[in-house]
Amino acid sequence: MPLDQGWSFRRADEQKWFPAKVPGTVHTDLLGNGLIPDPFFGTNEKSLQWIENIDWVYKRNLNIPADAIDADALQLNFKGLDTYVDIYLNGQKIYSANNMFIEHWIDVKPFVHIGDNELKVYFHSPIRHDMPNFVRDGWLYPAGNDQAQIPLSIYARKAPYHYGWDWGPRFVTSGIWLPVDLVITRKASLEDVYLQQKSLSEKVAIVDAQLLLNIMQAGEYEVRISSPAKKFASVSKRITCQPGKQEIDIPFNIKKPDRWWPNGLGKQVLYPVEVSVSYAHNVVDRQVKKIGLRTVEVVNKPDQWGESFFVKVNGVPVFMKGANYIPQDNFLPRVTDEQYQSIFRTMKDCHFNMVRVWGGGIYEKDIFYDLADETGILVWQDFMFACSLYPSDENFFENVRKEAVYNIRRLRNHPSLALWCGNNEIAVAIKNWGWKGSYAYTDRQWEDFLEGYDKLFKELLPQEVNKNDPGRFYFSSSPVSNWGKAEDFKVGDNHYWGVWHGMEWFEQLNVKVPRFMSEYGFQSFPGIETMPNFATEKDYDIYGNVMQAHQKSVTRGNAAINTYMLHYYKEPKDFPSFLYLNQVLQAEGIKVGMEAHRRNMPYCMGTLYWQLNDCWPAASWSSMDYTGRWKALQFFVKKAYDTTIVSNYIDENILKSYIITDRLNTAKGKFTWMLKRFDGTVLKDTSLKVELKGNSSLNVFDIAINDIENIASTSNVFIETTWKEEKGGIVRNVFYLKDPKDLNLQQPSVDVDIIAKWDQYILQVHSSGLAKNVYLQLPADKSAVFSDNYMDVLPGETLNIYLRSNLTLKQVKSNLIVMNLLDAYK
């Protein structure tokens, strides 16, 4: 019985009640009742910090039907409570909670009566709750992203980013953040279903169904494993049980199994498996799980270069392409199923095969992992610890243990789950961030911190993974090495922040190539279409109060964006041009890294940029803004992550050209290299017949820059390289020998013919000369979606861009805005 209606809430120190939404948060309920302004708009964030210091109470009527009283069990099931909670029924406290990341089953049968009952949920202020812990300890923990003078986030098993981060605001929420149900059970319940793949071959898959039953009435039960899709033969087992928990194993076989593959390498075949429990021929409980049959191995061991870090799926080494993912909103219940579906469509369309669920957010909702299974996106799953040290008392460890067990068991059936990681950046921070000295810890305190770190990340968490998800790869911290030293790039995964935090230029991404790049990035603001979501036109100044309030990277921020921009580009003429140029800067720069990582396979076997999405409208490293609009970077990702690409770069005055493919089969085709003027004149060209082996990176052509300079000024030309398969399509790369500000570009004439076809428009874009970073806008339709944008249109060519818009053909023609790089300059 869903309990999502009829809720109200109030401050604990006041008596007036207001309507509330469940699932929800205090902040969104205050906003929904008009009691606070939009937390994301302008500089409102700081004025709403008072909310975190207040206790809040939620209530509703709980009507218990007469037949429920006679049930074997009557329970409240809270899927998620944020975070410090006391629950009352008819004035009596029946339960307390202290962890946002687990669900809660509460026996209410002893406390209810037939008819109306009053249910109250009392939320304690996380700040007031945890301040005594700070007073007790007498020291600060190094939680630098906690935007408070006294960081308390480390005490709470609550989403760390709620306390602030360098891309997000501080909104320390409270609320019933996931659904709540009243559950009536008779005879028995099926508490857990673990479908463990024991072996897999071309002939047969052997799966062991490991079940946990809660028997409430003694007797004989039948447990049945069946295939709703009739893909395997059913098996059943009769058991005679006494009341209590009962574990049972039932193996079953799937003959001639179809394998589950990551996106781009094959189909995502899922087998529905129904588990039912019957008593006297009546089903008393059932669950349906979907499994994918595959092998996943993370290879992290010494090799000829240092220490590897790569993923093998079904025995094949697979280059991982993806991004780091953060929660999609500071107020989590606002994220809809459609938003989850949309972000996975983006990942699939952009050729992702992995996403990292980063350790400062949440263990995501079930729909996230279901969609990962369906789209073939492998999940790198962090436990929720990031960038700080944590308490090491037994109460804290026991809370973490329950959290780990719950989430491991919840996620272990998903074929998309690739690995578990203990934390984000804590190991390298201990070695390199100077915490001991900057926080003036004594030797004894520091030794205690290190001992607690080892107990949590090298004992407790791996023990629970081994026990509850045997065979899944676990490692204690990402990255395994720091980004400053040459030897660090030979070992494991790496977070390279020389670009941005180190203020190194983008070209260093060609040189600083690790074995697996699990974080790197560069900031940009949202586009002009998103600005009204959080600012007015008078706020359009990156050094004004509003833009500064939405720039959380206070150590670099807007000054870094400007520094990089003026290094590579000329000065923008106005604020909209700055936004456009900032996004182009980010896209062109991060493209360098994506191509470099792929060129260097098999030495490097993964590239996960920071970050895919935003939790509010702001400047950040994201490739999609808070509204879901693609920034320029997302369009570049789609091309850089394509199954097969061509890439060029300059290495010690030699221009090198590569073809890189993820496909497993060998392909034959023609590689073409052309040196062209900006008007399209071909000055030199070369064609080669090439055999491209599957899953490889091939250096196909080299030429000295001096040889090019003997033909033409490098400020007046570009390189066009293409790969045309005998039995396939064509891919292209356009490369420039100078930074954009040093190119002698001439203003081109860009024309767009618009054709209406079915439910979309075809925009035929053509240009008289080179048009760099052509940007198509449709301000009259903020839901407009372009298939490509910020692209280079070469002289004399026509690009077909597909547009989905609610506008009529006439409206599209009259409202379409087209700009290129030169239009943005002063």
Secondary structure, DSSP 8 states (H G I E B T S, - for coil): -B--SS-EEEETT----EE--SS--HHHHHHHTTSS--TTSTTHHHHTGGGGGS-EEEEEEEEE-HHHHTSSEEEEEES--BSSEEEEETTEEEEEE-BTTS-EEEE-GGG--SEEEEEEEEE--HHHHHHHHHHHH-S----TTS-SSS--GGGSBS-GGGG-BTTB------B--S-EEEEEE-SEEEEEEEEEEEEE-SSEEEEEEEEEEEE-S-EEEEEEEE-TT--S--EEEEEEE-SEEEEEEEEEEEES---B--TTTS-B--EEEEEEEEETTEEEEEEEEEE----EEEE-SB-SSSB--EEEETTEEE-EEEEEE--S-SSGGG--HHHHHHHHHHHHHTT--EEEE-TTS----HHHHHHHHHHT-EEEEE-S-BSS----SHHHHHHHHHHHHHHHHHHTT-TTEEEEE--BSHHHHHHHS-HHHHTT--HHHHHHHHHHHHIIIIIIHHHHHHHHSTT-EEES-B-SB-SSSGGGGGBSEEE--TTTTT---GGGGGT---SEEEE----B---TTTGGGT--GGG--TTSHHHHHT---TTSHHHHHHHHHHHHS--BSSHHHHHHHHHHHHHHHHHHHHHHHHHTTTT--EEEES-S--SSSS-BS-SB-TTS-B-HHHHHHHHHTSSEEEEEEEETTEEEEEEEE--SS-EEEEEEEEEEETTS-EEEEEEEEEEE-SSEEEEEEEEEHHHHHTTS-TTSEEEEEEEEETTS-EEEEEEESS-GGGS------EEEEEEEETTEEEEEEEESS-EEEEEEE-TT-TT-EES--SEEE-TT-EEEEEEE-SS-HHHHHHH-EEE-HHHHB-
